[in-house]
Amino acid sequence: MPAYSVKWIVDGEMIIEAESVEAAESMAQGKLVAILADPNSWPAELGTRGIQGSAQPLSAQS
């Protein structure tokens, strides 16, 4: 069976109130990890404007 590399791009923005940049990034990472398990949450929780993907065949490996 052929193998394919599928690349996804997610473009969005979250507004997070936090004490520091590091805290905001940590909170965003936590939300992303939790939300990825529930794709129905993506648009609302991630502020997603677009999700796109494409597949390309991988080169034959010897």
C-alpha positions in Angstrom: 0.0 0.0 0.0 1.4 3.4 -0.9 2.3 5.9 1.9 1.4 9.6 1.9 2.6 12.6 3.8 -0.3 14.8 4.8 0.5 18.4 5.9 -2.1 20.5 7.7 -2.1 24.3 8.2 -4.3 25.8 10.9 -4.7 29.6 10.8 -6.3 31.1 13.9 -5.9 33.3 16.9 -6.7 32.9 20.6 -7.0 35.8 23.0 -5.7 34.6 26.4 -5.4 36.7 29.6 -2.2 35.7 31.4 0.5 37.0 33.7 3.3 36.6 31.1 4.0 35.5 27.6 5.2 32.2 28.9 2.0 31.7 30.8 -0.1 32.6 27.8 1.9 30.2 25.6 1.5 27.4 28.2 -2.2 28.0 28.4 -2.6 28.0 24.6 -0.6 24.7 24.4 -2.8 23.1 27.0 -6.0 24.2 25.1 -4.6 22.9 21.8 -3.7 19.5 23.3 -7.2 19.2 24.9 -9.0 20.4 21.8 -7.3 18.2 19.3 -9.1 15.3 20.8 -12.4 16.9 20.0 -12.4 18.3 16.4 -15.9 19.8 16.9 -14.3 22.3 19.3 -11.7 23.6 16.8 -13.6 26.6 15.3 -14.9 27.9 18.6 -12.0 27.3 20.9 -9.1 28.0 18.5 -10.6 30.9 16.6 -9.9 29.0 13.5 -10.4 30.8 10.2 -9.3 28.0 8.0 -8.0 24.5 8.0 -6.5 23.0 4.9 -4.6 19.9 4.1 -2.9 18.2 1.2 -1.4 14.8 0.6 1.7 14.1 -1.4 3.1 10.7 -2.3 6.3 9.8 -0.5 9.3 8.9 -2.5 9.9 5.1 -2.9 12.2 3.9 -0.2 14.7 1.2 -0.7 
